[in-house]
């Protein structure tokens, strides 16, 4: 569905540099061409940095994309690789009264950090079997990792503790405290999560561009398979809020928010679409897609499926999604289109 730049269509190089307020700087570059042996190549990169318009909100983006391809009169092949290493901070919402008193760049707590790393390999190929029949498909492998770190206020703190010591909350929010004391005495919490996702799949389709009943007609049919595995962990460490609105952790962790889950998703798909031009002006499209998805979750903390608190489970979903559309093209410069379609997602 998405066509990227490649050396055949974008030869030569380009560079763009920009800068702005709040320490923003951005550099983008690309270069493409065709070698003597007919192989085309294209590479592009992006580097972005800024301090952010709010306090303690810097972000960094690192992205690179490369593609190699080859084609002749009937065959087109290409492989691409996308890499990313991004560190984004977008601190959360602030109350209106707090903004009025402290300024529009203020934050409640910090950080609200999301770090992503991606490696994505994609292969595309197409081949004309004859003047009216095209066979095409793609296969991919994707690996991604995400880590989050959120410094928050501890919602479970008990300021009216029954302890006789008026500084109970402060005295008990120290390293070595037990979980129960830390939960009601610590003013802050560090919420962390991390996920590792590995996925691969393929799609293949065949296009028949042949007249039917004396009118132009395009029929496409295909199938696809996608498989992905996700390992997800989440934890909460108690701590104290400091003067910079950060949280100093005390290495005492709560078990209420603990998650350690492995999920496996598999989806088979069958699809077909037909566009029939029963007049030079009117073009009718009928489409359908059938998906069958299996979701298998395994809770690494509570593996027993019979335990109501366990996240383990095996689930199956299947659905046929139809679509219909009508295009009206009275001229090359004017067109109308109306459609109805249904979709689903597991």
C-alpha positions in Angstrom: 0.0 0.0 0.0 2.9 2.3 0.7 5.4 3.1 -2.1 8.7 4.5 -0.9 11.3 6.4 -2.8 13.9 4.4 -4.8 16.9 5.1 -7.0 15.0 4.8 -10.3 12.7 7.6 -9.4 14.8 9.8 -7.1 18.3 10.1 -8.5 20.9 12.4 -6.9 21.0 13.8 -3.5 19.3 16.4 -1.2 19.9 17.8 2.2 17.8 19.9 4.5 19.0 21.6 7.7 16.7 23.5 10.1 16.8 25.0 13.6 14.4 26.8 15.9 13.5 27.8 19.4 13.8 25.5 22.5 17.1 24.1 21.1 15.5 22.5 18.1 17.8 21.2 15.3 17.0 18.9 12.4 19.1 17.4 9.6 17.7 15.3 6.8 19.6 13.8 3.8 18.9 11.4 1.0 20.7 10.0 -2.0 19.7 7.7 -4.8 20.8 6.4 -8.2 21.2 3.4 -10.5 24.4 1.4 -10.8 25.9 0.2 -14.1 24.6 -3.3 -13.5 21.0 -2.0 -13.3 20.7 -2.1 -9.5 19.1 1.0 -8.1 19.8 2.2 -4.6 18.4 4.8 -2.2 19.3 5.9 1.3 17.8 8.5 3.6 18.4 9.6 7.2 16.9 11.9 9.8 18.4 13.4 13.0 16.2 15.5 15.2 16.9 17.1 18.6 15.1 19.6 20.8 14.9 20.6 24.4 11.1 20.9 24.3 9.0 24.0 25.1 8.2 22.6 28.6 10.5 22.0 31.5 12.6 18.8 31.3 11.1 17.7 28.0 14.0 16.9 25.6 13.6 14.5 22.7 15.9 12.8 20.2 15.0 11.0 16.9 17.4 8.9 14.9 16.1 7.3 11.7 17.7 5.7 8.6 16.2 4.0 5.6 17.9 2.2 2.8 16.7 0.3 -0.3 18.2 -1.8 -3.1 16.2 -2.8 -6.2 16.3 -4.3 -9.6 13.8 -4.4 -12.5 13.3 -5.1 -16.1 10.4 -5.1 -18.5 8.4 -7.8 -16.5 10.0 -8.1 -13.0 10.5 -5.7 -10.2 12.4 -6.7 -7.0 13.4 -4.6 -4.0 14.6 -5.0 -0.4 14.6 -2.2 2.2 15.8 -1.8 5.8 14.5 0.7 8.3 16.3 1.5 11.5 15.3 3.8 14.3 16.6 4.8 17.8 14.3 7.4 19.4 14.1 8.9 22.9 10.9 10.9 23.4 9.8 12.8 26.5 6.3 14.2 26.6 5.4 15.0 30.2 1.8 14.7 31.2 -1.2 17.0 31.7 -1.1 19.8 34.2 -4.0 21.4 36.1 -5.2 24.8 34.8 -4.7 26.4 38.2 -1.1 25.1 38.4 -0.3 26.5 35.0 -1.7 29.9 35.9 0.5 30.0 39.0 3.7 28.4 37.7 3.7 29.2 34.0 2.8 27.4 30.8 6.1 25.5 30.6 5.7 23.9 34.0 5.2 20.2 34.6 3.8 18.1 37.5 6.4 15.3 37.7 9.1 13.9 35.5 10.0 12.2 33.4 7.5 10.8 31.0 9.9 9.0 28.7 9.4 6.5 25.8 12.4 5.0 24.1 11.9 3.0 20.9 14.4 0.9 18.9 13.3 -0.6 15.6 14.8 -2.8 12.9 12.5 -3.5 9.9 13.3 -5.5 6.8 11.0 -5.7 3.9 11.1 -7.5 0.5 8.8 -6.6 -2.4 8.4 -8.4 -5.7 6.2 -8.3 -8.7 6.2 -10.1 -12.1 4.0 -9.7 -15.2 2.9 -13.2 -16.3 1.4 -11.7 -19.4 0.2 -8.3 -20.6 -2.9 -8.5 -18.3 -1.8 -10.6 -15.3 0.5 -9.4 -12.5 1.7 -11.5 -9.6 3.0 -9.5 -6.6 3.8 -9.9 -3.0 5.9 -8.9 0.0 7.6 -10.5 3.0 8.8 -8.7 6.2 10.6 -9.1 9.4 10.3 -6.6 12.2 11.9 -6.3 15.6 11.1 -3.5 18.0 11.8 -2.6 21.7 10.1 0.0 23.8 11.0 1.2 27.3 9.0 3.7 29.3 9.8 5.5 32.5 7.2 7.7 34.3 7.9 9.6 37.4 4.5 10.0 39.2 2.8 11.0 42.4 2.1 8.0 44.5 -1.8 7.8 44.6 -1.7 5.3 47.5 0.0 7.6 50.0 -1.8 7.9 53.3 -1.2 11.5 54.7 -3.4 10.7 57.7 -1.6 7.6 58.8 -2.5 6.3 62.3 1.1 6.0 63.3 1.9 8.1 66.4 5.0 9.6 64.8 4.0 12.7 62.8 6.9 12.1 60.4 5.9 8.5 59.8 5.5 9.1 56.1 9.0 10.5 55.7 10.7 8.0 58.1 9.2 4.9 56.4 9.9 5.9 52.8 13.5 4.8 52.9 15.5 2.0 51.3 14.9 -1.3 53.1 11.3 -0.4 54.1 8.8 -3.1 53.6 6.3 -2.8 50.7 3.3 -2.0 52.9 5.0 0.9 54.7 6.5 2.3 51.4 3.1 2.2 49.7 1.4 4.5 52.2 4.5 6.6 53.1 6.3 7.4 49.8 5.2 10.5 48.0 6.4 9.4 44.5 6.6 6.3 42.3 8.6 5.3 39.3 6.5 3.3 36.8 8.5 1.4 34.3 7.5 -0.9 31.4 9.4 -2.6 28.6 8.3 -4.6 25.6 10.1 -6.7 23.0 8.2 -7.4 19.8 9.2 -9.7 17.0 7.0 -10.1 13.9 7.1 -11.5 10.4 4.7 -12.2 7.6 3.9 -12.2 4.0 1.2 -11.2 1.5 0.7 -12.5 -2.0 -1.8 -11.4 -4.7 -2.6 -11.8 -8.3 -4.1 -9.0 -10.5 -6.3 -9.8 -13.6 -6.7 -6.7 -15.7 -9.0 -8.1 -18.4 -12.2 -6.8 -20.0 -15.4 -8.5 -18.9 -18.7 -8.3 -20.9 -17.0 -5.7 -23.1 -16.1 -3.4 -20.3 -12.9 -2.7 -18.3 -12.5 -4.9 -15.3 -9.8 -5.4 -12.6 -9.9 -8.4 -10.3 -7.4 -8.9 -7.5 -7.2 -11.9 -5.1 -4.7 -12.8 -2.5 -3.8 -14.1 0.9 -1.6 -13.1 3.8 -0.1 -14.4 7.1 1.2 -12.4 10.0 2.9 -13.7 13.2 4.1 -11.7 16.1 5.4 -12.3 19.7 5.4 -9.7 22.4 7.1 -9.9 25.8 5.9 -7.2 28.1 7.0 -6.3 31.7 5.8 -3.6 34.0 6.8 -2.5 37.5 6.4 0.2 40.2 9.2 1.4 42.4 8.4 3.7 45.4 10.3 6.9 46.0 10.2 10.5 47.1 9.5 13.6 45.1 12.5 15.9 44.9 12.8 19.7 44.4 13.1 19.3 40.6 9.8 17.4 40.4 11.6 14.1 39.8 11.4 10.9 41.9 14.2 9.4 43.9 13.6 5.6 44.0 14.3 3.7 47.2 14.5 0.2 45.6 11.3 -1.0 47.1 8.8 -2.3 44.6 5.1 -2.8 44.8 3.4 -5.9 43.4 0.0 -4.4 42.5 1.1 -3.2 39.1 3.5 -6.0 38.3 3.0 -7.5 34.8 5.1 -10.2 33.0 3.2 -11.3 29.9 4.1 -13.1 26.7 1.6 -12.9 23.8 1.6 -14.7 20.5 -0.6 -13.5 17.6 -1.2 -15.3 14.3 -3.5 -14.1 11.6 -4.4 -15.7 8.2 -6.2 -13.5 5.7 -8.0 -14.1 2.4 -9.1 -11.1 0.3 -10.5 -10.2 -3.1 -11.6 -7.0 -4.8 -13.2 -6.4 -8.2 -13.6 -3.0 -10.0 -16.0 -3.1 -13.0 -16.3 -0.1 -15.3 -19.8 -0.6 -16.6 -19.5 2.9 -18.3 -16.7 5.3 -18.9 -18.1 7.4 -16.1 -19.2 4.8 -13.6 -16.9 2.3 -11.8 -18.2 -0.2 -9.2 -16.0 -1.9 -6.7 -16.9 -4.9 -4.5 -14.4 -6.2 -2.0 -14.2 -8.7 0.9 -11.6 -9.8 3.4 -11.7 -12.8 5.8 -9.4 -12.8 8.8 -8.8 -15.7 11.3 -6.7 -14.6 14.3 -5.3 -16.7 17.2 -4.2 -14.9 20.4 -2.3 -16.9 22.9 -1.3 -15.1 26.2 0.9 -16.6 28.9 1.2 -14.9 32.2 4.7 -15.4 33.6 3.7 -14.4 37.1 0.4 -16.3 37.4 0.6 -19.1 34.7 -2.5 -21.0 36.0 -5.3 -20.3 33.5 -7.9 -21.2 36.1 -6.8 -18.4 38.4 -9.1 -15.4 37.7 -6.2 -13.0 38.2 -4.1 -14.7 35.5 -3.7 -13.0 32.1 -3.2 -16.4 30.5 -5.7 -17.4 27.8 -6.2 -18.7 24.3 -8.6 -16.7 22.1 -9.8 -17.1 18.5 -11.4 -14.4 16.3 -12.7 -14.6 12.8 -14.7 -12.3 10.6 -15.6 -11.5 7.0 -15.5 -7.8 6.2 -17.3 -6.5 3.1 -16.9 -3.3 1.2 -18.7 -1.6 -1.8 -17.8 1.6 -3.5 -18.9 3.6 -6.6 -16.7 6.1 -8.4 -18.1 8.6 -10.9 -15.6 10.3 -13.2 -17.3 12.7 -15.6 -13.9 14.2 -16.6 -10.2 13.8 -15.9 -10.3 16.8 -13.5 -13.4 15.8 -11.5 -14.4 12.7 -9.7 -16.9 11.6 -7.0 -16.6 8.6 -4.7 -18.9 7.0 -2.2 -18.3 3.8 -0.2 -19.3 1.5 2.6 -17.0 -0.8 4.4 -16.6 -2.8 7.6 -13.5 -3.7 9.5 -12.3 -5.6 12.5 -9.3 -5.9 14.7 -8.2 -8.5 17.2 
